[in-house]
Amino acid sequence: MKIRVMLALLVLLASTAIAREKPVEKVKTQAKICDPAAKLKGLQWVKGGPVELKKDAIYVVEFWATWCPPCRVSIPHLTKLQKKFKDKKVTFVGISSESLDKVKPFVQDKGAAMDYVVAVDPGRKISDGYMMAYRQRGIPTAFIVDKQLRVVWVGHPMSDLDTVLEKVVAGKFDPKVYAAQKELERKKNAMATSAFREYFEALQKDVAKKVKTAAGVIIENGSSQLLNAFAWRVLTEVEQDKQDLSIALEAAAKANEMTEGKDAAILDTFALALFKNGEVARAIEVEKKALKLATGDDRMVAEFKARLDEFTKAPAGQ
């Protein structure tokens, strides 16, 4: 449970898990959408490869690590997408900055569940051209490289990667319009992040008006990950007499809607919110979906099974 809370709170600084990278401040020039993609040279290939970026093909370059729980959850999703787009000249490449000795046995153990190209970048040279250049510190993070060898999308592989990739393959994706939308989302999420801190500070001081105002800003402007972190903290860390279960449910439901019910951790939070609001039957249904999506991450599976067991054993009418 402590690990889950820690990962949720790290959302304030990154997408899910903080990548062990060089300080962002050392990057002199920030890359932007539609800039040329960095070449994949100097990598050690673990599975498949080598891959050389070529025009008229599309690439998904994803950065991950064996120690990162959200990365492990995204692996089956990436495998599914690679199979779906394989005949459309799309190549997925997963890159870890860990050592070959660390990554190779992990990939071998995954077998067909991790069915795309995997490489290691222990010197972080490739990471500099993607993660550092685009100011990304959270992993997993994926980059779509289009047929003109431009980076046209950056984001969490469990967000809208699949829908964006469909459009890129069909030649119907406008990266500049998308980038403008994401910048607006970034500004809104910055507001929500500030409100996140204000909410719990005001709650501790019993300033009801500020608590209500901050909650409104979070719900209105927060990203799915921040909404999830907010709901989880209310449900698991706030003293029972101060818990606003309805606002936690609203945040969790919106996060789940934003991710189209495809994020295991968000579904799990949503299920807990439903349960604590007395919607036991629905909580059980949602937790089962979370458990199915968590396949591949033993730690999450164990936690979700325990929660599902708690829900099913709850007295009638709770």
BELQUIWO-V54949 format. One record per backbone hydrogen bond with DSSP energy under -1.0 kcal/mol. CO is the residue of the C=O (numbers start at 1). NH is the residue of the N-H. E is the energy in kcal/mol with one decimal. If there is no record, write none. Layout:
{{CO,NH,E} {CO,NH,E}}
This chain:
{{1,5,-2.2} {2,6,-2.4} {3,7,-2.4} {4,8,-2.0} {5,9,-2.3} {6,10,-1.6} {8,11,-1.1} {9,12,-1.7} {10,13,-1.9} {10,14,-2.0} {17,139,-2.7} {19,21,-1.9} {23,26,-1.6} {24,27,-1.9} {32,35,-2.0} {35,151,-2.6} {39,41,-1.1} {44,120,-2.8} {47,118,-2.3} {58,91,-2.3} {59,145,-3.3} {60,93,-3.0} {61,143,-2.0} {62,95,-3.7} {63,141,-1.5} {65,68,-1.1} {68,72,-1.7} {69,73,-1.9} {70,74,-1.6} {74,78,-2.3} {75,79,-2.2} {76,80,-2.2} {77,81,-2.1} {78,82,-2.5} {79,83,-2.1} {80,84,-2.0} {81,85,-2.4} {85,88,-1.9} {85,90,-1.1} {86,89,-1.0} {89,58,-2.8} {91,60,-2.6} {92,117,-1.3} {93,62,-3.1} {94,119,-2.8} {95,64,-2.0} {96,121,-3.3} {99,103,-2.2} {100,104,-2.7} {103,107,-2.5} {104,108,-2.4} {105,109,-2.1} {106,110,-1.7} {107,111,-1.8} {110,113,-2.0} {111,114,-1.7} {114,116,-1.1} {117,94,-3.0} {118,46,-2.5} {118,47,-2.1} {119,96,-2.0} {120,44,-2.3} {121,124,-2.3} {124,128,-1.7} {127,132,-2.1} {128,133,-1.2} {130,134,-2.3} {131,136,-3.3} {132,135,-1.5} {133,31,-2.7} {137,19,-4.7} {139,17,-1.3} {141,63,-2.9} {142,155,-2.2} {143,61,-2.7} {144,152,-2.6} {145,59,-2.4} {146,149,-2.0} {147,56,-1.8} {149,37,-2.6} {150,146,-2.5} {151,34,-3.5} {153,144,-2.2} {155,142,-3.4} {156,159,-2.2} {160,164,-2.5} {161,165,-2.7} {162,166,-1.8} {163,167,-1.5} {164,168,-2.5} {165,169,-2.7} {166,170,-1.8} {167,172,-3.0} {174,178,-2.1} {175,179,-2.6} {176,180,-1.9} {177,181,-2.0} {178,182,-2.4} {179,183,-2.0} {180,184,-1.8} {181,185,-2.1} {182,186,-2.4} {183,187,-2.1} {184,188,-2.2} {185,189,-2.6} {186,190,-1.9} {187,191,-1.6} {188,192,-2.1} {189,193,-2.6} {190,194,-1.9} {191,195,-2.2} {192,196,-2.2} {193,197,-1.6} {194,198,-2.1} {195,199,-2.8} {196,200,-1.5} {197,201,-1.9} {198,202,-2.8} {199,203,-2.2} {200,204,-1.7} {201,205,-1.3} {202,207,-2.7} {206,208,-1.1} {207,211,-2.0} {208,212,-2.4} {209,213,-2.2} {210,214,-2.7} {211,215,-2.3} {212,216,-1.8} {213,217,-1.8} {214,218,-2.3} {215,219,-2.5} {216,220,-2.1} {217,221,-2.3} {218,222,-2.5} {223,227,-2.6} {224,228,-2.0} {225,229,-2.2} {226,230,-2.6} {227,231,-2.6} {228,232,-2.6} {229,233,-2.2} {230,234,-2.3} {231,235,-2.4} {232,236,-1.9} {233,237,-2.6} {233,238,-1.3} {239,242,-2.2} {244,248,-1.8} {245,249,-2.1} {246,250,-2.1} {247,251,-2.3} {248,252,-2.5} {249,253,-2.7} {250,254,-2.0} {251,255,-2.3} {252,256,-2.2} {253,257,-2.1} {254,258,-2.5} {255,259,-1.4} {256,261,-2.3} {257,260,-1.1} {259,262,-1.7} {263,267,-2.4} {264,268,-2.2} {265,269,-2.0} {266,270,-2.4} {267,271,-2.5} {268,272,-2.0} {269,273,-2.4} {270,274,-2.4} {271,275,-2.5} {272,276,-2.5} {273,277,-1.1} {274,279,-2.8} {275,278,-1.7} {278,280,-1.3} {279,283,-2.1} {280,284,-2.4} {281,285,-1.8} {282,286,-2.5} {283,287,-2.6} {284,288,-1.8} {285,289,-1.2} {286,290,-2.1} {287,291,-2.5} {288,292,-1.9} {289,293,-2.0} {290,294,-1.6} {294,297,-2.3} {297,301,-2.6} {298,302,-2.3} {299,303,-1.9} {300,304,-2.9} {301,305,-2.5} {302,306,-1.9} {303,307,-1.9} {304,308,-2.6} {305,309,-2.3} {306,310,-1.8} {307,311,-2.3} {308,312,-2.6} {309,313,-1.4} {311,314,-1.1} {315,318,-1.8}}
